[in-house]
Amino acid sequence: MLEFFLLPLAVGATAAMFGRRRQGDCERDIETAFKHLKVGITVRGEHVYPKLVAKEKKDLYTRYVYRVPLGLTKKTLEPVKEVLEATLDRYVEVTFKKWLYIDVFHREIPEKVLYKDVPDQKGWVIPLGLNEKGWHFHDFDRTPHCTIAGTTRFGKTVMLKNIMTYLIEHHPDDVEFVVLDMKGGLEFGRYKNLKQVVDVASNPVEAFQSLGKVKVFTEQQEALFKQNGWSNVVNTPIQKRLFVIVDEGAQLAPDRFMTKEQKDMLGACQHILGEIARIGGALGIRLIFCTQYPTSDTLPRQVKQNADLKITFRLPTGYASQVAIDDYGAEELPSDIKGRAIVKTHEKTIVQTPLIDDDEMMKRLEVHRIEKVERREADRKTVEDTIHFE
C-alpha cells in the first residue's frame, strides 16, 4: 500500500529549491497546449476549446478547472499531461471527471534526500522517498513482500540499509532480520552483531543454511496458527516480524556450468524463497528480494507474483524494466541522479529515496550491538538434517 505524508516547507526554502512561475504564464501555456493539440471540437465552423472556470491555490499545487465542450473524449486529453510537463517544467496531473482538472505542482523532485529528514510514522512502515506530493511510505502489514531492482551504484543497497535502520529504530524489540548478502557479506556483514539480525549469509552455501532456518520457523508458525485458528498475523497478539532480505538474488539462480549438487542447493534456496513469498506474509514473514538486472531466471516467478510492492532504480533496458515493474520507465530514469526510483503498486510513482551512509547507520544502531557466537559449522549439519524437498 503506497501512502504519502505532506510536510510544510518554509517559503524561503521552497523558493530556493524549486523556483517560481507566474500563474498567468501557466494559464497561457495551458491554453496554447490546447490549441496545438487541437483539444476541442468544431461547433458551427468554429473550434471550441476547454474554458477556464476556476483556479484553486493549494499548498503543493495550483488547480485549474476547465469546462470542456460536450463530446470531447478522454483519449483526446491523453497527450495533455506530457506536453504540459515539458512546457511548464513542473509535475502535472490531469483528471477528467465531468470537469477537466489540471494540477500544476509548485516544486520538483529534489536530487538528494537525507535519511535524517524522514518523518516518524507508526506501524510497520518504511519511507520510500520524497517527490512533488510529499513523503511516501509503505506499510508491510498491508503488503508484506517487495522486490527491488536497479543497476549497481544507483541506490538499491542504500535503500535496504534505509529500510533496516528505520525498522530497527521504530521496532527495536519486535523486528528481526535474516540477510542474504550475496556480495560476499561486504555490505551487511558489519551489522551481524546487531541484536535484531538473526543471520547474515555471505555466499550460496550460507544462504542455504539461513533459509533452512527460515523454513523451520515457517513450519513452526504454520503449526501455531492452525492450533489457534489464526489466518493473518495482523489479527493476532504476535508483535514480531521477520524480514528476509536478499541482496543480489541473481547469485541464487542455478546456471548450466554448475555441478548437480550446486544446482540442487540453489534450486532449494529458490524453492524456500517462493514458499516465503506464497505463505510467509500471513505468518509475519516479509520478503525483500533485490537483483541488479532482473530476468525470468534471476527473479523467481513465485516471488514476483506475490510481491505487490515493486521498486526499481535505473535499469539499462526497457526489457529489464518490464521484468522489474511490468512496465517501461526504469531505463529513462536520470543517469546522473542516484537514488531516483520508480515505485509500483497499483500505480506508478517516481520518488527520490533517502540517503544514509554506513557511518550514520552504525551510529544510529550502535546501541543495539551485542556479542554473538559464530555457529556456521554446527548449523550446516542441522540444516542438512532438517531440510527435505519433494
TORKEDO-392839 format. One record per residue (C-alpha): residue number from 0; residue in one letter; y, z, x. Coordinates in pm, whole numbers, plus 50000, padded with zeros to 5 digits. Example, Ala and Ser with C-alpha at 12.3 -4.5 7.8 and 13.67 -1.06 7.14 Angstrom:
<pts>
PT   drenlo   vofi      c2      c3      c1
PT        0      a   49550   50780   51230
PT        1      s   49894   50714   51367
</pts>
This chain:
<pts>
PT   drenlo   vofi      c2      c3      c1
PT        0      m   50000   50000   50000
PT        1      l   50327   49889   50153
PT        2      e   50617   50121   50088
PT        3      f   50972   50134   50216
PT        4      f   51228   50407   50262
PT        5      l   51603   50341   50273
PT        6      l   51823   50515   50526
PT        7      p   52204   50535   50511
PT        8      l   52377   50377   50811
PT        9      a   52721   50465   50941
PT       10      v   52978   50198   50856
PT       11      g   53081   50155   51219
PT       12      a   52724   50126   51344
PT       13      t   52636   49881   51070
PT       14      a   52929   49657   51154
PT       15      a   52849   49668   51525
PT       16      m   52480   49590   51480
PT       17      f   52482   49336   51203
PT       18      g   52832   49191   51178
PT       19      r   53017   49091   50861
PT       20      r   53065   48787   50642
PT       21      r   53333   48745   50377
PT       22      q   53197   48749   50024
PT       23      g   53386   48432   49933
PT       24      d   53209   48244   50213
PT       25      c   52870   48332   50065
PT       26      e   52970   48211   49720
PT       27      r   53094   47881   49856
PT       28      d   52785   47832   50072
PT       29      i   52553   47905   49779
PT       30      e   52734   47652   49560
PT       31      t   52722   47395   49842
PT       32      a   52348   47453   49879
PT       33      f   52301   47394   49505
PT       34      k   52480   47059   49533
PT       35      h   52296   46941   49844
PT       36      l   51958   47039   49697
PT       37      k   52055   46896   49356
PT       38      v   51968   47226   49187
PT       39      g   52074   47143   48834
PT       40      i   52025   46895   48552
PT       41      t   52220   46600   48418
PT       42      v   52385   46653   48080
PT       43      r   52569   46359   47918
PT       44      g   52605   46188   48254
PT       45      e   52736   46500   48434
PT       46      h   52529   46707   48676
PT       47      v   52540   47076   48576
PT       48      y   52475   47342   48841
PT       49      p   52398   47715   48806
PT       50      k   52712   47913   48718
PT       51      l   52804   48246   48880
PT       52      v   52837   48514   48610
PT       53      a   52829   48841   48808
PT       54      k   52849   48995   49157
PT       55      e   52699   49333   49235
PT       56      k   52772   49509   49563
PT       57      k   52475   49723   49672
PT       58      d   52425   49945   49978
PT       59      l   52197   49696   50152
PT       60      y   52283   49366   49988
PT       61      t   52518   49177   49756
PT       62      r   52358   49033   49443
PT       63      y   52487   48706   49297
PT       64      v   52376   48645   48937
PT       65      y   52375   48287   48808
PT       66      r   52320   48140   48464
PT       67      v   52103   47832   48505
PT       68      p   52109   47519   48289
PT       69      l   51837   47503   48026
PT       70      g   51539   47308   48157
PT       71      l   51577   47399   48525
PT       72      t   51231   47463   48671
PT       73      k   51116   47728   48916
PT       74      k   50991   47456   49151
PT       75      t   51343   47318   49182
PT       76      l   51461   47655   49314
PT       77      e   51190   47696   49580
PT       78      p   51391   47541   49871
PT       79      v   51699   47757   49798
PT       80      k   51583   48064   49993
PT       81      e   51505   47875   50314
PT       82      v   51832   47680   50308
PT       83      l   52048   47983   50231
PT       84      e   51889   48194   50508
PT       85      a   51961   47919   50759
PT       86      t   52315   47868   50626
PT       87      l   52418   48233   50586
PT       88      d   52220   48363   50885
PT       89      r   52106   48650   50666
PT       90      y   51786   48755   50492
PT       91      v   51795   48628   50133
PT       92      e   51578   48700   49829
PT       93      v   51578   48457   49537
PT       94      t   51439   48567   49198
PT       95      f   51436   48360   48879
PT       96      k   51371   48555   48557
PT       97      k   51592   48416   48283
PT       98      w   51881   48464   48525
PT       99      l   51890   48345   48886
PT      100      y   51935   48642   49121
PT      101      i   52034   48574   49482
PT      102      d   52040   48885   49703
PT      103      v   52216   48840   50038
PT      104      f   52136   49130   50270
PT      105      h   52410   49276   50489
PT      106      r   52207   49333   50804
PT      107      e   51943   49165   51017
PT      108      i   51618   49298   51161
PT      109      p   51707   49488   51480
PT      110      e   51546   49370   51804
PT      111      k   51442   49722   51904
PT      112      v   51346   50030   51702
PT      113      l   51271   50363   51868
PT      114      y   50995   50598   51754
PT      115      k   51233   50896   51768
PT      116      d   51435   50738   51485
PT      117      v   51142   50715   51243
PT      118      p   51199   50944   50940
PT      119      d   50943   51205   50836
PT      120      q   50715   51121   50544
PT      121      k   50450   51331   50372
PT      122      g   50090   51228   50318
PT      123      w   49856   51014   50525
PT      124      v   50127   50761   50601
PT      125      i   50233   50585   50920
PT      126      p   50553   50389   50998
PT      127      l   50515   50012   51001
PT      128      g   50869   49931   51106
PT      129      l   51227   49860   51004
PT      130      n   51377   49549   50850
PT      131      e   51672   49448   50631
PT      132      k   51546   49664   50345
PT      133      g   51491   49982   50547
PT      134      w   51186   50164   50681
PT      135      h   50841   50053   50570
PT      136      f   50539   50285   50563
PT      137      h   50168   50252   50491
PT      138      d   49956   50510   50308
PT      139      f   49599   50525   50445
PT      140      d   49481   50725   50144
PT      141      r   49564   50426   49925
PT      142      t   49447   50153   50161
PT      143      p   49206   50302   50418
PT      144      h   49145   50017   50665
PT      145      c   49367   49796   50878
PT      146      t   49339   49502   51117
PT      147      i   49593   49435   51391
PT      148      a   49617   49108   51584
PT      149      g   49854   48978   51847
PT      150      t   49887   48820   52188
PT      151      t   49885   49064   52478
PT      152      r   50213   49244   52558
PT      153      f   50372   49180   52217
PT      154      g   50322   49529   52072
PT      155      k   49966   49568   51943
PT      156      t   49862   49862   52163
PT      157      v   50206   50024   52130
PT      158      m   50156   50012   51753
PT      159      l   49828   50202   51793
PT      160      k   50000   50470   52000
PT      161      n   50277   50492   51744
PT      162      i   50013   50543   51470
PT      163      m   49824   50808   51670
PT      164      t   50140   51002   51759
PT      165      y   50273   51005   51403
PT      166      l   49942   51118   51254
PT      167      i   49890   51393   51511
PT      168      e   50246   51523   51472
PT      169      h   50217   51531   51092
PT      170      h   49848   51635   51060
PT      171      p   49765   51826   51381
PT      172      d   49477   52023   51226
PT      173      d   49329   51757   50999
PT      174      v   49328   51424   51186
PT      175      e   49054   51317   51428
PT      176      f   49014   51001   51635
PT      177      v   48730   50803   51783
PT      178      v   48889   50540   52009
PT      179      l   48700   50239   52143
PT      180      d   48934   50133   52426
PT      181      m   48770   49811   52539
PT      182      k   49028   49766   52815
PT      183      g   48826   49996   53037
PT      184      g   48987   50308   52894
PT      185      l   49316   50224   53067
PT      186      e   49530   50267   52756
PT      187      f   49375   50567   52580
PT      188      g   49166   50741   52844
PT      189      r   49461   50966   52928
PT      190      y   49453   51108   52574
PT      191      k   49083   51206   52562
PT      192      n   49168   51576   52613
PT      193      l   49382   51598   52300
PT      194      k   49205   51827   52053
PT      195      q   49231   51558   51782
PT      196      v   49048   51298   51995
PT      197      v   48671   51326   51940
PT      198      d   48579   51050   52182
PT      199      v   48723   50767   52392
PT      200      a   48483   50485   52481
PT      201      s   48582   50253   52766
PT      202      n   48303   49990   52764
PT      203      p   48047   49844   52520
PT      204      v   47773   50095   52612
PT      205      e   48004   50390   52547
PT      206      a   48125   50219   52229
PT      207      f   47762   50201   52111
PT      208      q   47725   50575   52176
PT      209      s   48052   50664   51999
PT      210      l   47972   50451   51696
PT      211      g   47629   50615   51682
PT      212      k   47803   50949   51630
PT      213      v   48021   50795   51360
PT      214      k   47711   50656   51187
PT      215      v   47551   51001   51182
PT      216      f   47874   51153   51049
PT      217      t   47894   50884   50778
PT      218      e   47542   50965   50662
PT      219      q   47624   51337   50652
PT      220      q   47935   51267   50445
PT      221      e   47737   51050   50206
PT      222      a   47488   51331   50150
PT      223      l   47769   51582   50095
PT      224      f   47944   51356   49844
PT      225      k   47623   51292   49649
PT      226      q   47546   51663   49640
PT      227      n   47889   51742   49493
PT      228      g   47924   51436   49269
PT      229      w   48229   51307   49459
PT      230      s   48324   50941   49484
PT      231      n   48652   50944   49679
PT      232      v   48777   51185   49945
PT      233      v   49125   51180   49788
PT      234      n   48985   51369   49488
PT      235      t   48801   51634   49690
PT      236      p   48904   51955   49872
PT      237      i   48843   51778   50206
PT      238      q   49165   51761   50408
PT      239      k   49036   51599   50727
PT      240      r   49044   51227   50804
PT      241      l   48860   51047   51084
PT      242      f   49029   50739   51230
PT      243      v   48811   50492   51421
PT      244      i   49034   50277   51642
PT      245      v   48902   49963   51812
PT      246      d   49138   49823   52076
PT      247      e   49027   49470   52166
PT      248      g   48736   49416   51933
PT      249      a   48652   49081   52096
PT      250      q   48469   49278   52365
PT      251      l   48217   49385   52099
PT      252      a   48130   49027   52000
PT      253      p   47788   48905   52126
PT      254      d   47801   48594   52349
PT      255      r   47535   48338   52440
PT      256      f   47531   48428   52811
PT      257      m   47427   48790   52738
PT      258      t   47077   48930   52753
PT      259      k   46891   49006   52431
PT      260      e   46944   49380   52486
PT      261      q   47319   49332   52523
PT      262      k   47337   49113   52214
PT      263      d   47137   49365   52014
PT      264      m   47362   49651   52124
PT      265      l   47684   49465   52036
PT      266      g   47530   49347   51710
PT      267      a   47458   49712   51631
PT      268      c   47822   49801   51705
PT      269      q   47947   49532   51467
PT      270      h   47696   49646   51205
PT      271      i   47828   50003   51215
PT      272      l   48189   49883   51204
PT      273      g   48103   49674   50899
PT      274      e   47945   49976   50730
PT      275      i   48254   50187   50808
PT      276      a   48472   49918   50650
PT      277      r   48244   49892   50347
PT      278      i   48183   50258   50257
PT      279      g   48382   50470   50502
PT      280      g   48710   50459   50312
PT      281      a   48579   50667   50023
PT      282      l   48430   50918   50270
PT      283      g   48754   50985   50459
PT      284      i   48696   50744   50749
PT      285      r   48974   50499   50832
PT      286      l   48915   50193   51049
PT      287      i   49186   50025   51260
PT      288      f   49043   49713   51423
PT      289      c   49250   49523   51682
PT      290      t   49200   49197   51866
PT      291      q   49423   48972   52077
PT      292      y   49303   48639   51943
PT      293      p   49129   48662   51604
PT      294      t   48845   48422   51529
PT      295      s   48548   48440   51294
PT      296      d   48345   48576   51589
PT      297      t   48587   48843   51714
PT      298      l   48699   48967   51370
PT      299      p   48385   49061   51172
PT      300      r   48389   48933   50815
PT      301      q   48299   49270   50662
PT      302      v   48589   49434   50847
PT      303      k   48842   49170   50747
PT      304      q   48737   49163   50382
PT      305      n   48771   49540   50345
PT      306      a   49095   49581   50543
PT      307      d   49368   49523   50286
PT      308      l   49643   49601   50537
PT      309      k   49677   49325   50796
PT      310      i   49933   49340   51078
PT      311      t   49993   49064   51328
PT      312      f   50227   49024   51619
PT      313      r   50294   48684   51775
PT      314      l   49990   48455   51798
PT      315      p   49968   48122   51982
PT      316      t   49842   47905   51694
PT      317      g   49858   47868   51321
PT      318      y   49478   47884   51310
PT      319      a   49481   48233   51463
PT      320      s   49746   48337   51212
PT      321      q   49528   48210   50928
PT      322      v   49235   48418   51052
PT      323      a   49452   48728   51103
PT      324      i   49651   48735   50776
PT      325      d   49516   48443   50571
PT      326      d   49850   48271   50613
PT      327      y   50064   48090   50868
PT      328      g   50363   48258   51030
PT      329      a   50247   48462   51331
PT      330      e   50282   48154   51553
PT      331      e   50651   48136   51452
PT      332      l   50744   48493   51543
PT      333      p   51002   48502   51825
PT      334      s   50856   48489   52176
PT      335      d   51148   48687   52323
PT      336      i   51129   48991   52092
PT      337      k   50840   49230   52149
PT      338      g   50734   49446   51857
PT      339      r   50819   49192   51585
PT      340      a   50530   49177   51338
PT      341      i   50416   49042   51004
PT      342      v   50272   49300   50764
PT      343      k   50045   49156   50495
PT      344      t   49913   49339   50188
PT      345      h   49970   49174   49850
PT      346      e   50285   49026   50001
PT      347      k   50410   48927   50347
PT      348      t   50685   49125   50520
PT      349      i   50839   49097   50868
PT      350      v   50934   49421   51046
PT      351      q   51037   49548   51387
PT      352      t   50774   49807   51481
PT      353      p   50869   50136   51651
PT      354      l   50862   50156   52030
PT      355      i   50703   50452   52205
PT      356      d   50600   50465   52571
PT      357      d   50327   50675   52733
PT      358      d   50572   50931   52874
PT      359      e   50721   51004   52534
PT      360      m   50381   51012   52366
PT      361      m   50246   51252   52628
PT      362      k   50547   51483   52599
PT      363      r   50516   51495   52222
PT      364      l   50140   51561   52224
PT      365      e   50106   51780   52534
PT      366      v   50089   52091   52315
PT      367      h   49757   51963   52174
PT      368      r   49584   51916   52512
PT      369      i   49266   52119   52572
PT      370      e   48989   52119   52833
PT      371      k   48676   51927   52733
PT      372      v   48333   51888   52893
PT      373      e   48218   51530   52957
PT      374      r   47879   51473   52787
PT      375      r   47823   51099   52811
PT      376      e   47474   51106   52961
PT      377      a   47346   51366   52716
PT      378      d   47497   51168   52431
PT      379      r   47324   50848   52544
PT      380      k   46974   50981   52470
PT      381      t   47087   51148   52145
PT      382      v   47230   50821   52016
PT      383      e   46925   50620   52118
PT      384      d   46702   50866   51936
PT      385      t   46906   50876   51614
PT      386      i   47030   50519   51555
PT      387      h   46796   50282   51376
PT      388      f   46894   49938   51246
PT      389      e   46699   49736   50998
</pts>
